Amino acid sequence: MKIKEKEFETILQDLKSLANQMGATVRFERGDFQGGYCILKESKVIVINKLTSTQRKVMTLSAALNELGVDSVYLPPRLREIIEEMDSN
């Protein structure tokens, strides 16, 4: 699937909303890491390096959402396709 550069910001916001619906907090932090999903004091947290490109943020958030289990959640087909494709990269 071909995604235009300017679409990544919208996709990132959609994925962030999805994470919130699934009970996860998305945090953008600086540091020497790529990011991912973890449980912190019984809270679901997805941490993403805010210094990476928007495309990398989408990839990291997609992988984290796959870990959370998006199979049982309704997603628009395009968003599901993006999550599956980005997580496989």
Summary of the structure (lengths in Angstrom):
residues: 89
radius of gyration: 12.2
end to end distance: 12.1
largest distance: 38.5
contacts: 240
relative contact order: 0.21
helix: 47%
strand: 21%
